[in-house]
Amino acid sequence: MTTTRIPYSSLPDAGLFRRLAALVYDGLLILALWFTSVGVAVILHGNEAIDPRLMQWVGLPALWLETALFYGWFWLHGGQTLGMRAWRLQLVGVDAHGEARAVTVGDCAVRSLVGTVSLGAALLGMLWVIVSGRTWHDSASRTRVVVLPKDAKQ
């Protein structure tokens, strides 16, 4: 099988279905990561239940950070989470001229923050892809999620 390299500017933006499918796939991985983290926290807490206030003010922000780091790691190292890879999606940065560029730590931070706002707004920022072809976090971070052709080298 031969592989082809296609300029990112010629690739279509990912639609809602593919994005949500990749999100569900990644969500299962993140859920496993959270279970592991909370399990370690309970063990470190002497196998006792953790005070809900501590979980609210320390635990939940820690899980959010863990999720942001999960996505950031994959986006910075190839532009694809495991779910994105399964659905042939890739995150690419977009420069001022609309050309592809490498994804930066700043892009990842903005995507994570705005993605959280989108989630809090009942996925309105994700559904925005139906209106404009981009999500809120795509626009805010100057990135695109593109669909790779079947024969593209991943």
N, C-alpha and C positions, 0 to 999 in steps of 0.2 A: 504494500500500500504506500502510495506517495503522499507526502504532506506538502501543503502549500502555505505560504505566508502571505497574508492579505493585509493591506494597510488598515489600521483601526478606523480611520475616517470613513471607509467604505462599508463598515459593518453596521448592521441595524441595532438600535437600542433594544434592550430586553423589555418584553411586555410584562403585564401584571402577573399572568399565570406562571411563567417561568421564575419570576422573582419570588413569588409566594411559595412555589414548590421548593426552591433552594432554601428559603427561609425555614420551612418546616424541617427539611433535612438537617440543616445546621442547628435548628432548635433542639432536635433530639440529642445531638452531640453536646450542646451547651447544657442541656438538662443533666446529662451524665456527669459533666464537669462540675455542675453545681452540687449534685448529690455527693460527689467525692469531697468537695470543699467543705460542705456542711458536716459531713461525716468526720472529717479531720478536726473541724472546729469542736464538735461534740466530744471527741476523744480527748482533745487538749483541754476541754472544760471538765475533765474528770468523769466522762460518760453521764453527765447531768444535763438536763434541759437547759437551754440558753435563754436567759431573760428576754422576753419579746421586745422590750425597749432597746436592749443591746443589739438585737437583730435588726430592728428598725433603723437605728442610727449608725450602726457599724456594719452589720451583716449585709443588708441590702445594697448600700453603696459599694461594698467589697465585691458583691456578685455582679453589680453593674460594671465595675472596673474590670473584673475578670472577663466579662463578655466583650467589652471594648478591646481588651488586649487580645482575645481570641480572634476577633475580626481583624484587628490591626495587624497582627502577625501574618495572617494569610494574605491580606491585601498588599502588604509590603513585600512579601515573598512570593511573587507570581500573580497577584491580583485575583486569586481564586480561593474561596473557602472550599471545603469538601462538597458542600451542597451546590455551590456554583460550578464546580468542576463536573459534577454529575449532570447538570443541566446545560453544560457548555456556555457558561457565562463568565465574563471576565471584567474586572474593574480596571479602568484606565483613567489617568488624569487627562485633563484637557487644558492646553495652554491658551493664551490670549488670541491666538490665530485659529483656534479650533483643532489644532493638531494634537495627537497623542503625546503624552509625557509620562514619566514615572509617577506613581502614587507616592505622596509624601506622608510623613507622620502628621503634619497639620491637616491634610486631607482626611486621614483616618479619624482624627479627633473631632473635626467638624461633622463628618458623617455619623459618628457615634452620638454626638450631642443632638444633632438635628433629627436623627433617626429615633432617639428617645422621645423627643417632642412629637414626632409623627405617631409613634406608638401611643403616647398619652392622648393624642387627639383622635383616637379610635381609627388609627391607620389612615387618616385623611392624607397625610404626606405621601404615603405609599400609593394610595388610590389616585393621587394627582398625576400619576403616569398615564392614566387614561385620557386626561385632558391635554397634557403638554408633551407626553413622551418621556418625561423625566420626573423623578420623585423630588421631594423637597431636599433630601440629603444629597442627591446628585447635583442639583443646582447650587446649593450652598457650598459644597466642597469642590466645585468645578471638576467633577468626575462624570464618567459615563459607565453604565453597565451594558456591555455589548454581548450579542450572541455570536459565538464562534462558529464557523462552518464545520461540518462534520469531519472534513479532512485536514483541519488546521492542527498544527503541532501545539500541544498544550504544555 
